[in-house]
């Protein structure tokens, strides 16, 4: 898969499942089930 | 993140979940969450797998971190809005909220001419989706 491709409007967003900072696993499919999800990528503090 | 935090209740009221993703580990993200009083999940992509999948890995910095970006994703996992902070000016969360509200209402584009110039791709998409929707759903709910 092209790692440079950022999903654009109208395209399918890649599914993901990640643990949050408290250890709870969050799946995109579950997050959007209620209607919509705003997904924000941030730089973090590394 | 603080901007989003301020608008969390509004976003939820408009029918949207909110999550933020970085390559920080759980301990770091939890510190940030508590310091900023954030009440939405901070997801930890320490393997950079998701950041890569979204084409947002900035490998030039410290082992690779996420390029700042925001997406509004609908229940079919289709991207309805995208803002990339390295090219666009800083994301205006008010604007994003407005959009989420509009999407949540399933608003007719004609009642909202204000966004016409701003989100031309979205207007097209919404028209298409409305057309599709009429085929499968009753118009009087």
N, CA and C atoms of all chains as a GROMACS GRO file, in nm:
protein
  561
    1UNK      N    1   0.084  -0.121   0.000
    1UNK     CA    2   0.000   0.000   0.000
    1UNK      C    3   0.088   0.126   0.000
    2UNK      N    4   0.041   0.229  -0.070
    2UNK     CA    5   0.118   0.353  -0.078
    2UNK      C    6   0.110   0.428   0.055
    3UNK      N    7   0.222   0.438   0.121
    3UNK     CA    8   0.221   0.499   0.254
    3UNK      C    9   0.216   0.651   0.249
    4UNK      N   10   0.224   0.704   0.129
    4UNK     CA   11   0.214   0.849   0.117
    4UNK      C   12   0.070   0.894   0.094
    5UNK      N   13  -0.020   0.800   0.071
    5UNK     CA   14  -0.156   0.842   0.036
    5UNK      C   15  -0.239   0.875   0.159
    6UNK      N   16  -0.285   0.998   0.164
    6UNK     CA   17  -0.372   1.042   0.273
    6UNK      C   18  -0.515   1.032   0.222
    7UNK      N   19  -0.604   0.959   0.294
    7UNK     CA   20  -0.739   0.944   0.245
    7UNK      C   21  -0.808   1.080   0.226
    8UNK      N   22  -0.870   1.098   0.110
    8UNK     CA   23  -0.935   1.227   0.086
    8UNK      C   24  -1.087   1.212   0.090
    9UNK      N   25  -1.154   1.324   0.079
    9UNK     CA   26  -1.300   1.328   0.092
    9UNK      C   27  -1.363   1.235  -0.012
   10UNK      N   28  -1.454   1.150   0.035
   10UNK     CA   29  -1.522   1.056  -0.053
   10UNK      C   30  -1.457   0.919  -0.053
   11UNK      N   31  -1.336   0.910   0.000
   11UNK     CA   32  -1.268   0.780   0.007
   11UNK      C   33  -1.295   0.711   0.139
   12UNK      N   34  -1.274   0.581   0.138
   12UNK     CA   35  -1.291   0.502   0.260
   12UNK      C   36  -1.171   0.525   0.352
   13UNK      N   37  -1.197   0.551   0.478
   13UNK     CA   38  -1.088   0.569   0.575
   13UNK      C   39  -1.041   0.431   0.620
   14UNK      N   40  -0.909   0.409   0.632
   14UNK     CA   41  -0.860   0.279   0.678
   14UNK      C   42  -0.910   0.245   0.818
   15UNK      N   43  -0.951   0.121   0.836
   15UNK     CA   44  -0.994   0.075   0.967
   15UNK      C   45  -0.874   0.072   1.062
   16UNK      N   46  -0.898   0.096   1.190
   16UNK     CA   47  -0.791   0.079   1.286
   16UNK      C   48  -0.847   0.038   1.420
   17UNK      N   49  -0.762  -0.020   1.500
   17UNK     CA   50  -0.796  -0.054   1.637
   17UNK      C   51  -0.674  -0.022   1.722
   18UNK      N   52  -0.690   0.073   1.813
   18UNK     CA   53  -0.576   0.117   1.895
   18UNK      C   54  -0.620   0.128   2.041
   19UNK      N   55  -0.526   0.105   2.131
   19UNK     CA   56  -0.554   0.126   2.273
   19UNK      C   57  -0.542   0.274   2.304
   20UNK      N   58  -0.632   0.325   2.388
   20UNK     CA   59  -0.617   0.464   2.432
   20UNK      C   60  -0.523   0.469   2.553
   21UNK      N   61  -0.502   0.589   2.608
   21UNK     CA   62  -0.402   0.607   2.713
   21UNK      C   63  -0.440   0.535   2.842
   22UNK      N   64  -0.568   0.495   2.854
   22UNK     CA   65  -0.609   0.422   2.974
   22UNK      C   66  -0.614   0.270   2.948
   23UNK      N   67  -0.575   0.228   2.826
   23UNK     CA   68  -0.569   0.086   2.797
   23UNK      C   69  -0.692   0.030   2.728
   24UNK      N   70  -0.792   0.116   2.705
   24UNK     CA   71  -0.915   0.070   2.640
   24UNK      C   72  -0.894   0.067   2.489
   25UNK      N   73  -0.932  -0.045   2.427
   25UNK     CA   74  -0.915  -0.059   2.282
   25UNK      C   75  -1.029   0.012   2.210
   26UNK      N   76  -0.994   0.087   2.105
   26UNK     CA   77  -1.094   0.165   2.030
   26UNK      C   78  -1.085   0.130   1.883
   27UNK      N   79  -1.196   0.086   1.828
   27UNK     CA   80  -1.200   0.053   1.686
   27UNK      C   81  -1.274   0.160   1.609
   28UNK      N   82  -1.224   0.195   1.493
   28UNK     CA   83  -1.289   0.299   1.413
   28UNK      C   84  -1.433   0.260   1.379
   29UNK      N   85  -1.453   0.134   1.341
   29UNK     CA   86  -1.588   0.091   1.305
   29UNK      C   87  -1.688   0.112   1.419
   30UNK      N   88  -1.643   0.092   1.542
   30UNK     CA   89  -1.731   0.115   1.658
   30UNK      C   90  -1.752   0.265   1.678
   31UNK      N   91  -1.646   0.342   1.658
   31UNK     CA   92  -1.653   0.486   1.682
   31UNK      C   93  -1.750   0.556   1.586
   32UNK      N   94  -1.757   0.508   1.464
   32UNK     CA   95  -1.843   0.573   1.365
   32UNK      C   96  -1.987   0.519   1.369
   33UNK      N   97  -2.006   0.410   1.445
   33UNK     CA   98  -2.137   0.343   1.443
   33UNK      C   99  -2.251   0.437   1.483
   34UNK      N  100  -2.222   0.533   1.571
   34UNK     CA  101  -2.325   0.624   1.616
   34UNK      C  102  -2.355   0.736   1.518
   35UNK      N  103  -2.280   0.744   1.412
   35UNK     CA  104  -2.306   0.849   1.312
   35UNK      C  105  -2.179   0.900   1.247
   36UNK      N  106  -2.088   0.952   1.331
   36UNK     CA  107  -1.966   1.012   1.277
   36UNK      C  108  -1.857   1.006   1.380
   37UNK      N  109  -1.735   1.017   1.333
   37UNK     CA  110  -1.624   1.031   1.426
   37UNK      C  111  -1.526   1.134   1.370
   38UNK      N  112  -1.483   1.224   1.456
   38UNK     CA  113  -1.377   1.317   1.421
   38UNK      C  114  -1.247   1.253   1.468
   39UNK      N  115  -1.156   1.230   1.376
   39UNK     CA  116  -1.026   1.168   1.409
   39UNK      C  117  -0.918   1.273   1.388
   40UNK      N  118  -0.848   1.304   1.496
   40UNK     CA  119  -0.746   1.407   1.491
   40UNK      C  120  -0.608   1.342   1.510
   41UNK      N  121  -0.517   1.365   1.418
   41UNK     CA  122  -0.378   1.322   1.437
   41UNK      C  123  -0.300   1.440   1.491
   42UNK      N  124  -0.225   1.416   1.600
   42UNK     CA  125  -0.146   1.524   1.656
   42UNK      C  126  -0.002   1.478   1.675
   43UNK      N  127   0.086   1.573   1.685
   43UNK     CA  128   0.228   1.542   1.685
   43UNK      C  129   0.274   1.463   1.808
   44UNK      N  130   0.213   1.495   1.920
   44UNK     CA  131   0.254   1.429   2.044
   44UNK      C  132   0.385   1.485   2.096
   45UNK      N  133   0.432   1.425   2.203
   45UNK     CA  134   0.552   1.478   2.268
   45UNK      C  135   0.677   1.392   2.247
   46UNK      N  136   0.654   1.276   2.189
   46UNK     CA  137   0.760   1.177   2.171
   46UNK      C  138   0.858   1.182   2.288
   47UNK      N  139  -0.532   2.024   2.054
   47UNK     CA  140  -0.618   1.934   2.132
   47UNK      C  141  -0.709   2.011   2.226
   48UNK      N  142  -0.656   2.118   2.281
   48UNK     CA  143  -0.738   2.197   2.373
   48UNK      C  144  -0.860   2.254   2.302
   49UNK      N  145  -0.841   2.296   2.176
   49UNK     CA  146  -0.952   2.348   2.096
   49UNK      C  147  -1.062   2.244   2.081
   50UNK      N  148  -1.019   2.122   2.051
   50UNK     CA  149  -1.117   2.015   2.033
   50UNK      C  150  -1.185   1.983   2.164
   51UNK      N  151  -1.105   1.987   2.271
   51UNK     CA  152  -1.158   1.958   2.402
   51UNK      C  153  -1.273   2.053   2.437
   52UNK      N  154  -1.251   2.180   2.406
   52UNK     CA  155  -1.355   2.281   2.433
   52UNK      C  156  -1.485   2.251   2.360
   53UNK      N  157  -1.473   2.191   2.243
   53UNK     CA  158  -1.591   2.168   2.161
   53UNK      C  159  -1.646   2.027   2.172
   54UNK      N  160  -1.592   1.951   2.266
   54UNK     CA  161  -1.629   1.810   2.275
   54UNK      C  162  -1.780   1.790   2.290
   55UNK      N  163  -1.840   1.863   2.383
   55UNK     CA  164  -1.983   1.844   2.409
   55UNK      C  165  -2.066   1.880   2.286
   56UNK      N  166  -2.024   1.987   2.217
   56UNK     CA  167  -2.096   2.028   2.096
   56UNK      C  168  -2.086   1.921   1.989
   57UNK      N  169  -1.965   1.865   1.976
   57UNK     CA  170  -1.946   1.760   1.875
   57UNK      C  171  -2.032   1.639   1.909
   58UNK      N  172  -2.033   1.602   2.035
   58UNK     CA  173  -2.114   1.487   2.076
   58UNK      C  174  -2.262   1.514   2.055
   59UNK      N  175  -2.302   1.635   2.088
   59UNK     CA  176  -2.442   1.670   2.070
   59UNK      C  177  -2.481   1.663   1.923
   60UNK      N  178  -2.384   1.689   1.837
   60UNK     CA  179  -2.410   1.685   1.693
   60UNK      C  180  -2.398   1.542   1.639
   61UNK      N  181  -2.370   1.448   1.727
   61UNK     CA  182  -2.369   1.308   1.686
   61UNK      C  183  -2.232   1.254   1.647
   62UNK      N  184  -2.127   1.323   1.688
   62UNK     CA  185  -1.993   1.278   1.650
   62UNK      C  186  -1.912   1.235   1.773
   63UNK      N  187  -1.838   1.128   1.755
   63UNK     CA  188  -1.737   1.090   1.853
   63UNK      C  189  -1.611   1.169   1.820
   64UNK      N  190  -1.521   1.176   1.916
   64UNK     CA  191  -1.394   1.244   1.892
   64UNK      C  192  -1.281   1.160   1.951
   65UNK      N  193  -1.179   1.133   1.871
   65UNK     CA  194  -1.058   1.068   1.922
   65UNK      C  195  -0.937   1.138   1.861
   66UNK      N  196  -0.825   1.131   1.932
   66UNK     CA  197  -0.701   1.187   1.878
   66UNK      C  198  -0.593   1.080   1.883
   67UNK      N  199  -0.508   1.080   1.782
   67UNK     CA  200  -0.406   0.976   1.768
   67UNK      C  201  -0.268   1.040   1.759
   68UNK      N  202  -0.173   0.984   1.834
   68UNK     CA  203  -0.033   1.022   1.816
   68UNK      C  204   0.052   0.897   1.836
   69UNK      N  205   0.182   0.912   1.818
   69UNK     CA  206   0.272   0.798   1.838
   69UNK      C  207   0.319   0.789   1.983
   70UNK      N  208   0.267   0.878   2.068
   70UNK     CA  209   0.305   0.872   2.210
   70UNK      C  210   0.263   0.741   2.274
   71UNK      N  211   0.341   0.696   2.372
   71UNK     CA  212   0.299   0.576   2.445
   71UNK      C  213   0.191   0.614   2.547
   72UNK      N  214   0.134   0.512   2.610
   72UNK     CA  215   0.020   0.534   2.698
   72UNK      C  216   0.052   0.629   2.814
   73UNK      N  217   0.171   0.613   2.872
   73UNK     CA  218   0.208   0.696   2.987
   73UNK      C  219   0.214   0.844   2.947
   74UNK      N  220   0.277   0.870   2.833
   74UNK     CA  221   0.289   1.007   2.784
   74UNK      C  222   0.153   1.067   2.749
   75UNK      N  223   0.074   0.988   2.676
   75UNK     CA  224  -0.058   1.036   2.635
   75UNK      C  225  -0.146   1.061   2.757
   76UNK      N  226  -0.134   0.974   2.857
   76UNK     CA  227  -0.216   0.989   2.977
   76UNK      C  228  -0.178   1.117   3.053
   77UNK      N  229  -0.048   1.147   3.055
   77UNK     CA  230  -0.003   1.271   3.119
   77UNK      C  231  -0.064   1.392   3.048
   78UNK      N  232  -0.057   1.390   2.915
   78UNK     CA  233  -0.114   1.499   2.836
   78UNK      C  234  -0.264   1.511   2.862
   79UNK      N  235  -0.330   1.395   2.865
   79UNK     CA  236  -0.475   1.394   2.884
   79UNK      C  237  -0.513   1.458   3.018
   80UNK      N  238  -0.436   1.420   3.121
   80UNK     CA  239  -0.469   1.474   3.252
   80UNK      C  240  -0.431   1.621   3.266
   81UNK      N  241  -0.316   1.657   3.209
   81UNK     CA  242  -0.274   1.797   3.217
   81UNK      C  243  -0.373   1.890   3.148
   82UNK      N  244  -0.423   1.847   3.034
   82UNK     CA  245  -0.515   1.931   2.958
   82UNK      C  246  -0.662   1.907   2.996
   83UNK      N  247  -0.684   1.808   3.085
   83UNK     CA  248  -0.822   1.777   3.124
   83UNK      C  249  -0.906   1.727   3.007
   84UNK      N  250  -0.843   1.649   2.922
   84UNK     CA  251  -0.911   1.601   2.802
   84UNK      C  252  -1.006   1.486   2.836
   85UNK      N  253  -1.127   1.494   2.784
   85UNK     CA  254  -1.229   1.394   2.817
   85UNK      C  255  -1.265   1.306   2.698
   86UNK      N  256  -1.175   1.301   2.601
   86UNK     CA  257  -1.196   1.207   2.489
   86UNK      C  258  -1.072   1.120   2.477
   87UNK      N  259  -1.084   1.005   2.411
   87UNK     CA  260  -0.971   0.910   2.409
   87UNK      C  261  -0.850   0.962   2.330
   88UNK      N  262  -0.734   0.944   2.388
   88UNK     CA  263  -0.608   0.969   2.316
   88UNK      C  264  -0.552   0.832   2.279
   89UNK      N  265  -0.548   0.803   2.150
   89UNK     CA  266  -0.504   0.671   2.105
   89UNK      C  267  -0.354   0.670   2.079
   90UNK      N  268  -0.294   0.555   2.113
   90UNK     CA  269  -0.149   0.545   2.111
   90UNK      C  270  -0.104   0.454   1.998
   91UNK      N  271  -0.048   0.514   1.896
   91UNK     CA  272  -0.002   0.437   1.780
   91UNK      C  273   0.150   0.426   1.785
   92UNK      N  274   0.200   0.358   1.888
   92UNK     CA  275   0.346   0.352   1.907
   92UNK      C  276   0.415   0.277   1.793
   93UNK      N  277   0.344   0.185   1.729
   93UNK     CA  278   0.404   0.111   1.618
   93UNK      C  279   0.401   0.193   1.489
   94UNK      N  280   0.329   0.306   1.490
   94UNK     CA  281   0.313   0.395   1.373
   94UNK      C  282   0.233   0.334   1.260
   95UNK      N  283   0.169   0.223   1.289
   95UNK     CA  284   0.098   0.150   1.186
   95UNK      C  285  -0.018   0.231   1.128
   96UNK      N  286  -0.095   0.291   1.217
   96UNK     CA  287  -0.213   0.366   1.171
   96UNK      C  288  -0.171   0.498   1.106
   97UNK      N  289  -0.072   0.562   1.165
   97UNK     CA  290  -0.021   0.686   1.107
   97UNK      C  291   0.027   0.662   0.964
   98UNK      N  292   0.093   0.548   0.945
   98UNK     CA  293   0.140   0.511   0.810
   98UNK      C  294   0.023   0.484   0.716
   99UNK      N  295  -0.075   0.409   0.768
   99UNK     CA  296  -0.192   0.375   0.686
   99UNK      C  297  -0.263   0.499   0.635
  100UNK      N  298  -0.257   0.604   0.714
  100UNK     CA  299  -0.323   0.729   0.676
  100UNK      C  300  -0.227   0.822   0.602
  101UNK      N  301  -0.110   0.772   0.570
  101UNK     CA  302  -0.016   0.852   0.491
  101UNK      C  303   0.039   0.972   0.565
  102UNK      N  304   0.042   0.965   0.699
  102UNK     CA  305   0.075   1.083   0.779
  102UNK      C  306   0.204   1.070   0.858
  103UNK      N  307   0.288   0.972   0.820
  103UNK     CA  308   0.412   0.956   0.897
  103UNK      C  309   0.516   1.058   0.853
  104UNK      N  310   0.558   1.138   0.947
  104UNK     CA  311   0.666   1.233   0.923
  104UNK      C  312   0.793   1.169   0.977
  105UNK      N  313   0.860   1.090   0.891
  105UNK     CA  314   0.972   1.010   0.938
  105UNK      C  315   1.096   1.094   0.965
  106UNK      N  316   1.092   1.220   0.924
  106UNK     CA  317   1.206   1.309   0.945
  106UNK      C  318   1.227   1.345   1.090
  107UNK      N  319   1.124   1.326   1.172
  107UNK     CA  320   1.136   1.372   1.310
  107UNK      C  321   1.135   1.257   1.410
  108UNK      N  322   1.239   1.247   1.488
  108UNK     CA  323   1.244   1.161   1.608
  108UNK      C  324   1.182   1.023   1.592
  109UNK      N  325   1.226   0.946   1.497
  109UNK     CA  326   1.174   0.811   1.482
  109UNK      C  327   1.038   0.806   1.415
  110UNK      N  328   0.989   0.922   1.372
  110UNK     CA  329   0.863   0.927   1.300
  110UNK      C  330   0.747   0.967   1.388
  111UNK      N  331   0.688   1.080   1.358
  111UNK     CA  332   0.568   1.123   1.432
  111UNK      C  333   0.459   1.155   1.330
  112UNK      N  334   0.338   1.180   1.382
  112UNK     CA  335   0.225   1.206   1.292
  112UNK      C  336   0.226   1.350   1.243
  113UNK      N  337   0.196   1.366   1.115
  113UNK     CA  338   0.169   1.500   1.063
  113UNK      C  339   0.030   1.538   1.114
  114UNK      N  340   0.014   1.662   1.160
  114UNK     CA  341  -0.117   1.701   1.213
  114UNK      C  342  -0.224   1.699   1.103
  115UNK      N  343  -0.336   1.635   1.132
  115UNK     CA  344  -0.446   1.627   1.035
  115UNK      C  345  -0.575   1.594   1.108
  116UNK      N  346  -0.687   1.633   1.049
  116UNK     CA  347  -0.817   1.599   1.106
  116UNK      C  348  -0.908   1.544   0.998
  117UNK      N  349  -0.990   1.446   1.036
  117UNK     CA  350  -1.085   1.386   0.943
  117UNK      C  351  -1.222   1.379   1.010
  118UNK      N  352  -1.326   1.401   0.931
  118UNK     CA  353  -1.460   1.364   0.976
  118UNK      C  354  -1.498   1.241   0.896
  119UNK      N  355  -1.526   1.131   0.969
  119UNK     CA  356  -1.552   1.002   0.906
  119UNK      C  357  -1.695   0.959   0.939
  120UNK      N  358  -1.770   0.920   0.838
  120UNK     CA  359  -1.910   0.886   0.863
  120UNK      C  360  -1.926   0.737   0.896
  121UNK      N  361  -2.052   0.696   0.917
  121UNK     CA  362  -2.076   0.559   0.965
  121UNK      C  363  -2.036   0.452   0.864
  122UNK      N  364  -2.023   0.491   0.738
  122UNK     CA  365  -1.976   0.396   0.637
  122UNK      C  366  -1.824   0.403   0.622
  123UNK      N  367  -1.762   0.473   0.712
  123UNK     CA  368  -1.617   0.494   0.715
  123UNK      C  369  -1.566   0.574   0.595
  124UNK      N  370  -1.656   0.655   0.540
  124UNK     CA  371  -1.616   0.741   0.428
  124UNK      C  372  -1.573   0.876   0.485
  125UNK      N  373  -1.463   0.928   0.432
  125UNK     CA  374  -1.412   1.059   0.475
  125UNK      C  375  -1.505   1.167   0.422
  126UNK      N  376  -1.561   1.249   0.511
  126UNK     CA  377  -1.652   1.356   0.470
  126UNK      C  378  -1.583   1.492   0.473
  127UNK      N  379  -1.475   1.499   0.547
  127UNK     CA  380  -1.400   1.624   0.557
  127UNK      C  381  -1.258   1.589   0.597
  128UNK      N  382  -1.163   1.666   0.543
  128UNK     CA  383  -1.023   1.642   0.576
  128UNK      C  384  -0.952   1.775   0.584
  129UNK      N  385  -0.871   1.790   0.685
  129UNK     CA  386  -0.790   1.912   0.695
  129UNK      C  387  -0.648   1.871   0.729
  130UNK      N  388  -0.554   1.913   0.649
  130UNK     CA  389  -0.413   1.882   0.673
  130UNK      C  390  -0.345   2.010   0.717
  131UNK      N  391  -0.292   2.006   0.838
  131UNK     CA  392  -0.244   2.132   0.893
  131UNK      C  393  -0.114   2.181   0.833
  132UNK      N  394  -0.040   2.091   0.767
  132UNK     CA  395   0.085   2.138   0.710
  132UNK      C  396   0.064   2.216   0.580
  133UNK      N  397  -0.054   2.198   0.519
  133UNK     CA  398  -0.081   2.275   0.398
  133UNK      C  399  -0.187   2.383   0.421
  134UNK      N  400  -0.290   2.346   0.494
  134UNK     CA  401  -0.395   2.445   0.520
  134UNK      C  402  -0.356   2.530   0.640
  135UNK      N  403  -0.426   2.637   0.658
  135UNK     CA  404  -0.404   2.713   0.781
  135UNK      C  405  -0.459   2.629   0.895
  136UNK      N  406  -0.427   2.666   1.014
  136UNK     CA  407  -0.469   2.591   1.131
  136UNK      C  408  -0.618   2.563   1.127
  137UNK      N  409  -0.652   2.442   1.166
  137UNK     CA  410  -0.793   2.402   1.158
  137UNK      C  411  -0.878   2.486   1.252
  138UNK      N  412  -0.987   2.530   1.194
  138UNK     CA  413  -1.083   2.604   1.274
  138UNK      C  414  -1.188   2.505   1.323
  139UNK      N  415  -1.185   2.478   1.453
  139UNK     CA  416  -1.274   2.376   1.507
  139UNK      C  417  -1.420   2.420   1.499
  140UNK      N  418  -1.443   2.552   1.506
  140UNK     CA  419  -1.580   2.602   1.490
  140UNK      C  420  -1.637   2.561   1.356
  141UNK      N  421  -1.552   2.575   1.256
  141UNK     CA  422  -1.593   2.542   1.119
  141UNK      C  423  -1.622   2.392   1.108
  142UNK      N  424  -1.533   2.314   1.169
  142UNK     CA  425  -1.550   2.169   1.166
  142UNK      C  426  -1.678   2.129   1.237
  143UNK      N  427  -1.705   2.195   1.349
  143UNK     CA  428  -1.826   2.165   1.425
  143UNK      C  429  -1.950   2.195   1.343
  144UNK      N  430  -1.946   2.309   1.277
  144UNK     CA  431  -2.057   2.349   1.191
  144UNK      C  432  -2.086   2.240   1.087
  145UNK      N  433  -1.978   2.191   1.030
  145UNK     CA  434  -1.989   2.087   0.928
  145UNK      C  435  -2.048   1.958   0.986
  146UNK      N  436  -1.998   1.920   1.103
  146UNK     CA  437  -2.048   1.799   1.168
  146UNK      C  438  -2.197   1.813   1.198
  147UNK      N  439  -2.237   1.932   1.242
  147UNK     CA  440  -2.379   1.955   1.271
  147UNK      C  441  -2.462   1.938   1.146
  148UNK      N  442  -2.409   1.994   1.039
  148UNK     CA  443  -2.479   1.987   0.911
  148UNK      C  444  -2.493   1.842   0.864
  149UNK      N  445  -2.384   1.769   0.875
  149UNK     CA  446  -2.386   1.628   0.835
  149UNK      C  447  -2.482   1.550   0.924
  150UNK      N  448  -2.482   1.583   1.051
  150UNK     CA  449  -2.568   1.515   1.147
  150UNK      C  450  -2.715   1.537   1.116
  151UNK      N  451  -2.746   1.656   1.068
  151UNK     CA  452  -2.884   1.687   1.033
  151UNK      C  453  -2.922   1.629   0.898
  152UNK      N  454  -2.821   1.593   0.821
  152UNK     CA  455  -2.847   1.553   0.683
  152UNK      C  456  -2.905   1.670   0.606
  153UNK      N  457  -2.852   1.789   0.636
  153UNK     CA  458  -2.907   1.913   0.582
  153UNK      C  459  -2.902   1.916   0.430
  154UNK      N  460  -3.006   1.977   0.377
  154UNK     CA  461  -3.010   1.999   0.232
  154UNK      C  462  -2.909   2.107   0.198
  155UNK      N  463  -2.819   2.080   0.105
  155UNK     CA  464  -2.716   2.179   0.070
  155UNK      C  465  -2.774   2.315   0.035
  156UNK      N  466  -2.897   2.316  -0.021
  156UNK     CA  467  -2.954   2.444  -0.065
  156UNK      C  468  -2.991   2.535   0.050
  157UNK      N  469  -3.009   2.477   0.167
  157UNK     CA  470  -3.040   2.561   0.282
  157UNK      C  471  -2.914   2.618   0.345
  158UNK      N  472  -2.798   2.575   0.297
  158UNK     CA  473  -2.672   2.620   0.355
  158UNK      C  474  -2.575   2.668   0.247
  159UNK      N  475  -2.609   2.774   0.180
  159UNK     CA  476  -2.524   2.819   0.070
  159UNK      C  477  -2.387   2.868   0.118
  160UNK      N  478  -2.376   2.892   0.247
  160UNK     CA  479  -2.255   2.946   0.305
  160UNK      C  480  -2.132   2.858   0.278
  161UNK      N  481  -2.152   2.726   0.274
  161UNK     CA  482  -2.038   2.635   0.261
  161UNK      C  483  -2.004   2.603   0.117
  162UNK      N  484  -2.083   2.659   0.028
  162UNK     CA  485  -2.069   2.616  -0.110
  162UNK      C  486  -1.927   2.634  -0.164
  163UNK      N  487  -1.871   2.748  -0.138
  163UNK     CA  488  -1.737   2.773  -0.189
  163UNK      C  489  -1.630   2.702  -0.108
  164UNK      N  490  -1.662   2.675   0.014
  164UNK     CA  491  -1.561   2.620   0.104
  164UNK      C  492  -1.541   2.471   0.085
  165UNK      N  493  -1.652   2.399   0.065
  165UNK     CA  494  -1.642   2.254   0.055
  165UNK      C  495  -1.708   2.204  -0.073
  166UNK      N  496  -1.656   2.241  -0.188
  166UNK     CA  497  -1.722   2.200  -0.312
  166UNK      C  498  -1.729   2.049  -0.327
  167UNK      N  499  -1.622   1.980  -0.286
  167UNK     CA  500  -1.620   1.834  -0.296
  167UNK      C  501  -1.728   1.774  -0.208
  168UNK      N  502  -1.745   1.832  -0.093
  168UNK     CA  503  -1.844   1.783   0.002
  168UNK      C  504  -1.986   1.801  -0.053
  169UNK      N  505  -2.009   1.917  -0.116
  169UNK     CA  506  -2.142   1.943  -0.170
  169UNK      C  507  -2.177   1.836  -0.272
  170UNK      N  508  -2.082   1.802  -0.352
  170UNK     CA  509  -2.105   1.699  -0.454
  170UNK      C  510  -2.133   1.565  -0.388
  171UNK      N  511  -2.052   1.535  -0.291
  171UNK     CA  512  -2.065   1.407  -0.220
  171UNK      C  513  -2.202   1.400  -0.154
  172UNK      N  514  -2.240   1.510  -0.091
  172UNK     CA  515  -2.366   1.509  -0.019
  172UNK      C  516  -2.483   1.490  -0.115
  173UNK      N  517  -2.474   1.555  -0.230
  173UNK     CA  518  -2.579   1.541  -0.330
  173UNK      C  519  -2.589   1.395  -0.374
  174UNK      N  520  -2.474   1.334  -0.392
  174UNK     CA  521  -2.471   1.194  -0.434
  174UNK      C  522  -2.530   1.104  -0.326
  175UNK      N  523  -2.488   1.132  -0.203
  175UNK     CA  524  -2.536   1.050  -0.091
  175UNK      C  525  -2.688   1.067  -0.076
  176UNK      N  526  -2.736   1.190  -0.090
  176UNK     CA  527  -2.879   1.213  -0.078
  176UNK      C  528  -2.954   1.134  -0.184
  177UNK      N  529  -2.898   1.134  -0.304
  177UNK     CA  530  -2.961   1.062  -0.414
  177UNK      C  531  -2.966   0.914  -0.382
  178UNK      N  532  -2.857   0.863  -0.325
  178UNK     CA  533  -2.852   0.721  -0.291
  178UNK      C  534  -2.950   0.689  -0.180
  179UNK      N  535  -2.955   0.780  -0.085
  179UNK     CA  536  -3.037   0.759   0.033
  179UNK      C  537  -3.185   0.747  -0.004
  180UNK      N  538  -3.225   0.831  -0.100
  180UNK     CA  539  -3.366   0.830  -0.138
  180UNK      C  540  -3.408   0.697  -0.197
  181UNK      N  541  -3.314   0.625  -0.250
  181UNK     CA  542  -3.345   0.495  -0.308
  181UNK      C  543  -3.370   0.390  -0.201
  182UNK      N  544  -3.311   0.408  -0.083
  182UNK     CA  545  -3.318   0.302   0.017
  182UNK      C  546  -3.399   0.340   0.140
  183UNK      N  547  -3.419   0.468   0.162
  183UNK     CA  548  -3.489   0.508   0.284
  183UNK      C  549  -3.617   0.584   0.252
  184UNK      N  550  -3.711   0.569   0.341
  184UNK     CA  551  -3.833   0.646   0.324
  184UNK      C  552  -3.804   0.793   0.352
  185UNK      N  553  -3.853   0.882   0.267
  185UNK     CA  554  -3.828   1.024   0.290
  185UNK      C  555  -3.903   1.079   0.411
  186UNK      N  556  -4.013   1.016   0.451
  186UNK     CA  557  -4.079   1.064   0.573
  186UNK      C  558  -4.054   0.968   0.687
  187UNK      N  559  -3.966   1.011   0.775
  187UNK     CA  560  -3.927   0.920   0.882
  187UNK      C  561  -4.009   0.937   1.010
   0.00000   0.00000   0.00000
